[in-house]
């Protein structure tokens, strides 16, 4: 029974592909070999393949300075955007604290400046610091770097 259902679903999928592959003639062109503007072709591809959100998210990363401003952009970098969570890394812990305090205003600025990018929340990270948990100078069960300098 499940194999028959799978075959039917596959046939329906194949028929759908064949139906979408047939081109509809654009009434604005009188001849098929008439040139089209590249922008109209690209807009058609973006709409058909539903790439608007991906392009908006990519624009958020490439135009970070124009979205958040010069001062914030020099001290922060967007790392990833996964499931609506934008992860931002800052150059110092002071900037991480500052951006955490203004998180709601920054989120509002991002959503208005980059329409189409689905950003629901922000995660702000400080700079990468060296790890003191490994190496020849560590003690198991110790309290951290303050124990290594005694």
C-alpha positions as CSV (number, residue, x, y, z in Angstrom):
1,X,0.0,0.0,0.0
2,X,2.7,2.5,0.9
3,X,4.7,1.7,-2.2
4,X,1.6,2.5,-4.3
5,X,1.2,5.8,-2.5
6,X,4.9,6.6,-3.0
7,X,4.6,5.8,-6.7
8,X,1.5,8.0,-7.1
9,X,3.2,10.9,-5.3
10,X,6.2,10.5,-7.5
11,X,4.0,10.5,-10.7
12,X,2.2,13.6,-9.5
13,X,5.5,15.3,-8.8
14,X,6.9,14.4,-12.2
15,X,3.7,15.6,-13.9
16,X,3.9,18.9,-12.0
17,X,7.5,19.4,-13.2
18,X,6.5,18.8,-16.8
19,X,3.6,21.2,-16.5
20,X,5.9,23.9,-15.0
21,X,8.5,23.4,-17.7
22,X,6.2,24.4,-20.5
23,X,6.8,28.1,-21.1
24,X,4.1,30.6,-21.3
25,X,4.5,33.1,-24.1
26,X,5.1,36.6,-22.9
27,X,2.5,38.9,-24.6
28,X,4.7,41.9,-24.4
29,X,7.2,40.4,-26.8
30,X,6.1,40.0,-30.4
31,X,8.9,37.6,-31.4
32,X,10.7,35.1,-29.3
33,X,14.1,36.4,-30.3
34,X,13.4,39.9,-29.2
35,X,15.8,41.0,-26.4
36,X,14.6,41.4,-22.8
37,X,16.1,43.6,-20.1
38,X,18.3,41.7,-17.8
39,X,16.7,43.2,-14.8
40,X,13.3,41.8,-15.8
41,X,14.7,38.3,-16.3
42,X,16.5,38.4,-12.9
43,X,13.4,39.7,-11.2
44,X,11.4,36.8,-12.8
45,X,13.9,34.3,-11.6
46,X,13.9,35.7,-8.0
47,X,10.1,35.5,-7.9
48,X,9.8,32.1,-9.4
49,X,12.4,30.5,-7.2
50,X,11.3,32.4,-4.0
51,X,14.8,33.9,-3.4
52,X,13.6,37.2,-1.9
53,X,14.3,36.3,1.7
54,X,17.8,34.9,0.8
55,X,18.7,38.0,-1.1
56,X,17.5,40.2,1.7
57,X,19.6,38.2,4.3
58,X,22.6,38.4,2.0
59,X,22.2,42.1,1.7
60,X,22.1,42.4,5.5
61,X,25.5,40.9,5.6
62,X,27.1,42.8,2.7
63,X,25.5,46.2,3.6
64,X,26.0,45.9,7.4
65,X,27.5,49.4,7.7
66,X,24.6,51.1,6.0
67,X,22.1,49.0,8.1
68,X,23.5,49.7,11.6
69,X,25.7,52.7,11.0
70,X,29.4,53.4,10.8
71,X,30.2,53.3,14.5
72,X,28.5,50.1,15.3
73,X,29.7,48.4,12.1
74,X,33.4,49.2,12.9
75,X,33.0,47.4,16.2
76,X,30.7,44.5,15.2
77,X,30.4,41.8,12.6
78,X,27.4,39.7,11.7
79,X,28.4,36.0,11.8
80,X,25.2,34.0,11.0
81,X,21.5,34.1,10.6
82,X,19.9,30.8,11.4
83,X,16.2,30.3,12.1
84,X,15.6,34.0,12.7
85,X,18.5,34.4,15.2
86,X,21.2,36.8,14.0
87,X,24.6,36.2,15.8
88,X,26.8,39.3,16.0
89,X,30.4,39.3,17.2
90,X,31.9,42.5,18.7
91,X,35.5,43.7,19.0
92,X,35.4,44.1,22.8
93,X,33.3,43.1,25.8
94,X,32.4,46.8,26.3
95,X,30.8,46.8,22.8
96,X,29.0,43.5,23.5
97,X,27.5,45.0,26.7
98,X,26.5,48.2,24.9
99,X,24.8,46.3,22.1
100,X,23.1,44.0,24.6
101,X,21.6,47.1,26.3
102,X,20.3,48.5,23.0
103,X,19.2,45.1,21.6
104,X,15.6,46.0,21.0
105,X,16.4,49.3,19.2
106,X,19.1,47.5,17.1
107,X,16.6,44.8,16.2
108,X,14.1,47.4,15.1
109,X,16.7,49.2,13.0
110,X,17.7,45.9,11.3
111,X,14.1,44.9,10.5
112,X,13.4,48.4,9.0
113,X,16.7,48.7,7.1
114,X,16.7,45.2,5.7
115,X,13.2,44.4,4.7
116,X,12.6,40.7,3.9
117,X,15.3,39.4,6.1
118,X,13.6,37.5,8.9
119,X,15.5,38.5,12.0
120,X,13.5,37.6,15.2
121,X,16.2,37.9,17.9
122,X,19.9,38.8,18.3
123,X,22.7,37.0,20.0
124,X,25.7,39.3,20.7
125,X,29.1,37.7,21.4
126,X,32.2,39.3,22.7
127,X,35.7,38.8,21.2
128,X,37.3,35.4,21.3
129,X,39.5,35.1,24.3
130,X,42.2,32.4,24.9
131,X,41.1,29.4,26.7
132,X,42.8,28.6,30.0
133,X,41.1,25.2,30.4
134,X,43.8,23.2,28.5
135,X,47.6,23.0,28.7
136,X,50.4,22.0,31.0
137,X,49.6,24.7,33.6
138,X,46.1,23.7,34.4
139,X,44.7,21.8,37.4
140,X,41.7,19.6,37.3
141,X,38.9,21.1,39.3
142,X,40.6,24.5,39.6
143,X,38.7,27.7,39.5
144,X,40.2,29.2,36.4
145,X,43.1,31.5,35.4
146,X,43.5,33.0,38.8
147,X,44.8,29.6,40.1
148,X,47.6,29.5,37.5
149,X,49.3,32.7,38.7
150,X,49.7,31.8,42.4
